[in-house]
């Protein structure tokens, strides 16, 4: 059975306050006394009572994180970065998955608030003013990541539209006459928060319109959108131009690009040779894929770090904090365009 701080003080012949100063590295204490206390604590297997400490300070030393799932490597990388940043602050992370269920997301948030976590990072499928009021009613600091919910809710993300526009422009400069934007999550538009994917779609359309406006009839491009999840790989294969015009696919996520490449391989079509393809996110799995996928680096680790930084600022009552932090994406060259 682990010893208590009181028992540790008795063993060392010092007061509990002196033990506290040694263990927390606070206050004035003789270096030799501190060294003696720490050695005895290690020898006896002392572990601090975080619950008791939390009750005294009004903290639980937990933050909650609510996201879609961990099957997508983007979310897995994000959770890893959040956990490491929180750990540096002496905090633990309670992770819950809403699986795109709007009501489940609300229940998870209420449960985390009931457990008095000190703050929450949320990747939401809900949105709007009514949901903003719900979040504020939880009386818990919250930072959203990825999808915007409403004004007044702190947000961290990237310039989605700008990144998608630059990706589309890159494809156009490669001479492709047909571009297919593949974004299965668009089928949930109107049913849940698809802000990220809507921004990527807008960036795609803006780039095509600007290109045609600058190049006239000579720059005419066939732009197609696949916004349904069912059979999207088969539909992508069906969009390969049969007239000899070069076709490229711009996928709103690397996972969609990888699935299409796999399907196309089964049909005898090779990326970079028979068609072009661009992903989005630059997930770590791509290092094992050949040919190397052209994609957009979505700075998931920096975004996660900024989210944790902003959340701890809110938790500590800091003033002058930004309502949003938006980072830039970056083109990553590959071999598939």
Secondary structure, DSSP 8 states (H G I E B T S, - for coil): ----HHHHHHHHTS-HHHHHHHHHT-S---HHHHHHHHHHHHHHT----HHHHHHHHT--SEEEEEES-SSSHHHHHHHHHHHHHHHHTT-EEEEEE-TT-HHHHHHHHHHHHHTT-SEEEE--S--SHHHHHHHHHTTS-EEEESS---TTS-EEEE-HHHHHHHHHHHHHHTT-SEEEEE-GGGGGBTTB--HHHHHHHHHHHHHHHHHHHHHGGGG--EEEEE--STTHHHHHHHTS-SSS--EEEEESSHHHHHHHHHHHHHTT--BTTTBEEE-SB--GGGGG-SS--BEEE--HHHHHHHHHHHHHHHHTT-SS--SEEEE--EEE--S--
